[in-house]
């Protein structure tokens, strides 16, 4: 009996093992007739593949939504382009060559397509399913929601296969020059969204080619691929005139941009914190006064709750420095902060030779107009803090900064149209670039970007904000990225003015 029992147990385990090894595209173990485009694309390994029940893991159909629109004749002819989110909610797309019948489908059509017996291949750079006839396509609905992926050129360049044949939105993008009156988008041109560049292709015979070249716009459309040797190169195609949306928000050139700060020097912070700025034009502060305001949203900061007067809330929440003396040349740095003028806290190198437009003992004195004296201008852990520079010295709840940065997201920051106002910067937008709705505060709408704290704390990290601002175009052509080298007590001024890390002005 013991031997019989062992044999039965072994047989059960063997059968279970075999069943467990069978690969399917359905997590329940029962093969679904439908396979996601994520899995279809994964089948292609560089050579044509016959799609059948075996290569499709037991499936034979795809359930997809149309994103192509051939009415404006700006997409590769004969290609029906569809997408789905069937696998892990990843948006993936594919092109299907069905000849002239591709024009009969429009965005939002929901289709079931039998792909058994077709071929998966990359043709002219584009991964597509071939040998599909219209009788294998069933339209089951119209006007279905079409998913749009908000992304950027850096992500597309890093993973072109993920975005190929999907509908994307590239926001705040423009050409690398000031468009002339009457200039149109016919042919190929390059756009920059602050994260990188991508080529936009427009058929000269399409009515889209007559659209004006815009200084800054949102580009909706389909990402396609061309081959350059062994490299896959993504490019962008508009589908209709509605895919090009001019931005209405005003993106003016700030007089000053924030390039760095020391919020957590080694040892005590009291009177040792400071901020670094770069002028985008020659400034005489006696003629063009400005002000710098910091905020601290730690639990001990008062008043608590949402800052009702924004940057002008005062108390322990916001602190103001007035800049009314001194000069700075275009492209040069200047500093605002504690009166000690030390690079990394007590006992460190003096940097008094730097261009200090305002050095003020905030540990012993209240701020200019508002802000209680404090040993800590900028929070050191968990809770959000921010830095803003304003033109003028009269600041209230309606004042809009020239530039602003935030670190972290903790604390009570925004509610009921109250909070800290932002500027149109590399990462913040007063008007939502997609919905065109107003979102003038940090943490409202899409304004959720925040830099992270440096860890471990209390070592003396300096925060460099490296990016690229184009003065001619009046916009960021490289979004700022925070670098945070650790300074020592012997560090020199040159270490925080290193051109390798600093934001660059270009013309």
Buried (B, 14 or more C-beta within 10 A) or exposed (E): EEEEEEEEEEEEEEEEEEEEEEEBBBEEEEBBBBBBBBBBBEBBEEEEBBBEEEEBBBBBBBBBBBBBBBEBBBBBEBBBBBBBBBBEEEBBBBBBBBEEBBBEBBBBBBBBBBBBBBBBBBBEBBBBBBBBEEEBBEEEEEEBEEBBBEBBBBBBBEEBBBBBBBBBBBBBBBBBEEBEEEBBBBEEBBBBBBBBBBEBBBBEEBEBBEBBBBBBBBBBBBBBBBEEEEEBBBBBBBBBBEBBBEBEBEBEBBBBBBBBBBBBBBBEBBBBBBBBBBBBBEBEBEEBBBBBBBBBBBEEBEBBEBBEBBBBBBBBBBBBBBBBEBBBEEBBBBBBBBBBBBBBBBEBBEBEEBBBBBBBEBBEBBBBBBBBBBEBBBBBEEBBBBBBBBBEBEBEBEBBBBBBBBBBBBBBBBEEEBBBBBBBBBBBBBBBBBEEEBBBBBBBBBBBBBBEBBEEEBBBBBBBBBBBBBBEBBBBBBBBEBBBBEBBBEBEBEBBBEEEBBBBBEE
